[in-house]
Amino acid sequence: MSVYRERMDRLRALFDEAEIDAILISQPESRFYLSGYTGHDLPPRDSAGYLVIGRAGAMLLTDPRTSEQAEQEALDYEVVVYTHGARSTQRVSEAVTKLAARRLGFESIHLPHAIWAAFGEAIGEQQATLVPCKEIVDRLRITKDPSELRSLQAAVDVLDDCFEHLARNELRAGRTEKAIAIAVEHYLQSRGATTSFPSIVASGTNASMPHAVPTDRQLREGEPITIDIGAKVDGYCSDMTRTVCIGQADDTLREIHALVLQAQVRAEEEIRAGMTGQQADAIARELLTEAGYGEAFSHGLGHGIGLEVHEPPWVSLRGEHPLREGMVFSVEPGIYLPGWGGVRIEDLVVMEGEGTRVLCRSPRALELAEVLD
């Protein structure tokens, strides 16, 4: 049995609980996870295809531009081609009839309202009812199987190599934030990978913005330089942040970096299977709050990662679900002080047994000379 057929079977096992007898898959990452089909969407209007999975059949609906690719990649699916004469809405309606579906689930967090309305009109209430399913596929994707873990580790490994390349060859006073971001992209491409999100390179006062956009600001000695980068390999994403300093750091930067590192290490050591994301977040948050920087830690401790850079589980104040073996997520405390700068340190970890195992190997030292030791 293929991995995709096994995933379909696990999805079908959730149908009764969701009160559906078929599901429409529109999100590209979920579509790939369930079929292996790598068609490229042009959202929000132009989809490379939809999966319709019933209790006893599965169809991939696409157009002539990607039909051959679909047939080569999605071997467990019947490929159905739609054209201008028979649009996707009509093909979905026909698929619902063929699969004898009376209640058709859809990914409510992804399907745009206008497209949902068009599908609903084409299907008609007499034929089937559209049922919103918010997290049904997320429940499958949230834990990673061995093949997924291998791809994730490969994406982490190339990112570690990229950071070492930056530290040895690119990070020096006078270079701009934009130049460092471009260097990340070039390096990853040279290794057959791509960036999993636009690189964040934030120096000096810009480092007070967690999602800063690289600028023409030049790197300077003695100031924080936050580098948040990600790679994608085989469709799976990595994400890592290091805050470094060219030359010598002052006492304030040393103190804040040490606090953030202490919070991160404590969380990585104390997070246990069965904890909720909220409880895991509290490990680091309480330490930073006791040190007087609680308000300066303005985001959650972490997020799940896999086919998407940000996906469940949520290791934050909104993380209500327990952490379980096989989940991969970030641990990234930070302190951000407008007008001064900021520090964030981020690793990816996998939940194994009772605790976590860190996937990243890049040094977490502050001063560049220590990073290169």
N, C-alpha and C positions, 0 to 999 in steps of 0.2 A: 504494500500500500504506500502511495506517495505521501510525502509530508503534507501536501495540500489537501489530499482526500481525508487524511486524518484530522486536519484542522476543520474541514467542512463537517465532519462527523461530530466533532466537539461542539461546533456552532449549532448543529441541528439538535443536540441534546439540550439546548437552552430554549428551544422553540416553545415547549409547553409552558414553561415559566413565563415567557414573554407573551404568551397567548397569540402566537402567529403560526402560520404553516408555510411561510416562505419569507425571504428577506431580500431587499434591494440594496446592494452595496455600491456606494458612489465615491467614497473617500479613496484616493489613489493608494494610500499606504495600506488600508484594509484590503483593497482589491488585490494588491501584490501579495500580501500576507496569505490570502486565501486561494490564490491561483498561480502565482509566479509570473503573472503578466506585468510587463514593465512599461506599458503605454504611457505616453506623456500628455497630461492634461494642459489646457490653456484656460484656467479658471477665470471667472465663474461659469462662463457660458459653454465652453467647448470641452466636453469630456472625451477622453480616449476610450471610454467604455464603461459599462455597468455590469455587475454580476447580479443574477437573479438565482438564488439558491432555494430550492424547495426540499421537501422531505425525501424525495426520491429522484431528484434531477437537478442539474446545475447548468446555467446558460451564461455565456459572456456575450453581451450585445455591444457591437462596435461598428465603425463605418469602414468603407473600403480602404481608406488610407492605412489602417492598422489591422486589417483582418488577417493578413498573412502572418504578421508578428503574433497575433493572438493565438492562431492555430499552432504555431511553433512552440509557444511558451505555456499556454494554458491547456495542457493535455487532458485534464480531468473535466473539461467543460465542452459543451456544445457551443460552437461559435456561430452567432447569428448576426448578419450584416444588415445595418439599416442605411438607407439612402434618402435623398430628398423626397422620393416618391413614397417611402415608408420610413417615417421618422422614428427617432428613438422612443418617443411616447407610444407610438403604435406597436413597436416591437415589445416594449414592456408589457403592454396590454395583452399581446399574443402570448408572451411567456407566462403571464399569470394564468391565462386560460389553460395552457398546455400543462402547467404544473398543478392545476386544480387547486389554486390558492384562493382562499376566501378572506384571509387576513394577511396582508403584505406588510412586513416590517420595513422600516427605512431608518437610515442613520440621521436622526433629527439634529444632531450637532453639526452636521456637515452639509446636508442637502439644502440649497437655496430655496427660499419660499416660492419664487416664481416657477422653478423647475418642479418642485413638489406639487404645485397647483396644476401644472400642465399634465403631470403623470396622473394625478387624481381625476382630472377631466377625461383623459383618455381611457382610464380603467373604468370609471363610473362606479357609483355606490352599489349598483345592482350586481356588479361583477365581483368586486372585492373592496375591503376597507383598508385604508392606509393606516398603519399603526406606528407611532414614533417609538424608536428604540435608541435610547441615549448612549448606552455604554455596553451593548451586548458584545460587540467585537473587541472592545477594550478589555473585557474580562478574559478573553483568550490571549490577547497580545501582552498583557501586563506581566506575565511570567515568561521568561525566555527559555527555549529549548537549547540543547548543546550546539546545534548548528548556528543559532542566533548568537549565542555567547561567543563562538569563534569569530563571527563577523564583527561583533562589537569590540572584541579584543584587538582585532586587526585594525579597526578604526582608531582605537586608543593608541596602539603601538606607533602608527604612522604620525599621530599627533605628538607623541612624546619625541619622536625623531625631529619633527618640525620645530618644537620648542628648543631642542638642543641646537639646531641649525640657527635659529634666531639669536640665541644667547652667544654663540661663537662668532657669528658672521654679520649680524644685522643690527643688533642693539648697541648703538653708540650715540653719544651726544651729537646733535645736529641733524640726525635723521628725523623725518616727520612721521607722525602717526600713520598717515596714509601710506607712506613708503613701507612701513612694517606690515601693514595689512596686505599690501600687494605682494610682498615677499612671502607671506603665508600662502596665498593663493598659488603663486608660482611653484613653491616647494611641493605642495600637495599634488599639483598637476604632474610634476616631474616624477612622482611616486605612484601615479595611476589612481589617485584619489581626487576628491573634490572637497570644497568647503561645505560643511553641513549648515552653516548660517554665516551671514556677513561678519567678518572678524571685528572684535572690539579691541581697539588699542587706544587707551586713554591715559594721558600723562598729566602730572601736576594737578591743577585744580579741575581739569576735565575728569579725573578719576573719581570725583564725587558723584558722577552719574553712572548708575549700574549698567545702563544700556547706551553708553556714549557712542557716538558715531565718529570714526577717525577723521581728524582734521589736518590742516597744514602746520599745526603746532609742532615745533621741534622738541625732541627729547633733550632734557637737561640733567646734569648730574645732581644727585642728592634728593630727587623728588620721586614720588611713587609712579610707577608705570604699570598699569593693569592691562594684561593681555589675556583676552577671553577668546579662544579659538576652538573650532570644531572641524572634524573630517568626516567624510562619508565613504564607506567601503561596502560593496555588495548591497547597497540600499540602507545600511545601518549607520547610525550617527554616533559620533563621540563629541565630547564637550569638556574643556578643561580651562581653568583660569589660574594664572600665576601673577603675583604682584612683585616686581623687582625694582631695583634702584641701581643706576649707573654711578659708580663712585661710592662715597660714604653717605649713609643715611644719618639723619639727626635723631636725637633721642625720642622725639614724638613719633616719627615714622617707625622706629624700632619697636616702641611700646605698642603701637596699634597693630603692627604686623604680628608681633608675638601673641597678642590677645586673640586675633583672628585665627592664627595657627593653632593656638591652644583650644579654641572652641571647635575647630574642625577635627582635630585629633581626638578630643573627648567624644565628640559625636560618633566618629568612625569606630571608636572602641566600645561605646556604650549602647549603640543602637542594637536592639534585639528583635528577632522574629516575634511577631505578635503585637509589637508596639504599633500604635497608629502613627500616621504621618505627623499629627499634632504633637504626640509625645516625643517623637524623634526630634522634631523642630525645637522643642522646649529645652533639650539638652544643651544646645549651643546658645539659644536665646537667653536662658537664665544666666549663663556665664557672662555674656556681654552686657546684660542688664545690670548685674551686680557690679561690673566694672564701670558703670555709668554711661554705656553706649547703646542701651536698648533701643532708643528712638533712632539711632543711626544705623541700625540693622533693619533696612526697609523692605526686605523681601523674604520669601520663605527660604528654609534651609536647603531645599532641593526639589528636584522634579524627576520623574521617570524619563527614560530615554530608550530609543530603539529605532524604529522606522521613522519616527518623528523626534526632533530635538527635545520638545516638551510634550510629554504624554504621561498618563497615570503610571505609577502612583505619585500623588502629591505629598511631598514631605514639607508640610507647611501648616499654617493655622487652619487651612481648609482641608487638611488630610485626615479624613474620618475613617478610612479603611486600614486594616492591619497590613503590615509589611510581611511578606512571605518569601520563602526560599525561591530563588530564580528571578526575583525582581532586580532590575538594575536602575540605579538612580544616582543623582549628584548629591554631594555634600559640599555646600558652598557658602559658608558664613561670610559676612562683609561688614565693614564700617565705612560710612560715607559722610563726610563733613564738608558741606558747601563752603567754597572759598579757600579750602585747604587741599582737599583731594580725597582719596579713599583707598581701601585695601580689600581685595577679595581673593580667596584661595579656594579652588574647586577641584575635587577629584570625582571620578565615577567609581561607584562601588557596586558589588553584587552581593545579595543576601545569600549566604551559604550556611546551612545548619542554623545555629542560633545567632550568629553575628554576621558582620560584613567583611568582605575582602576587597581591598583597594585595587583597581585595575590600572591606574596611572602610576608611572615610575619617575616622572620628572621631579627634580629637586624642588623643595618648597622654600628654599633659602631666600632671603631678601636681597642682599647685595650680590651683584652679578659675579663678582670674584668668587663668592661662596658657591653660587650655582655651578660654576665651571670647575670647581675643585673635584 
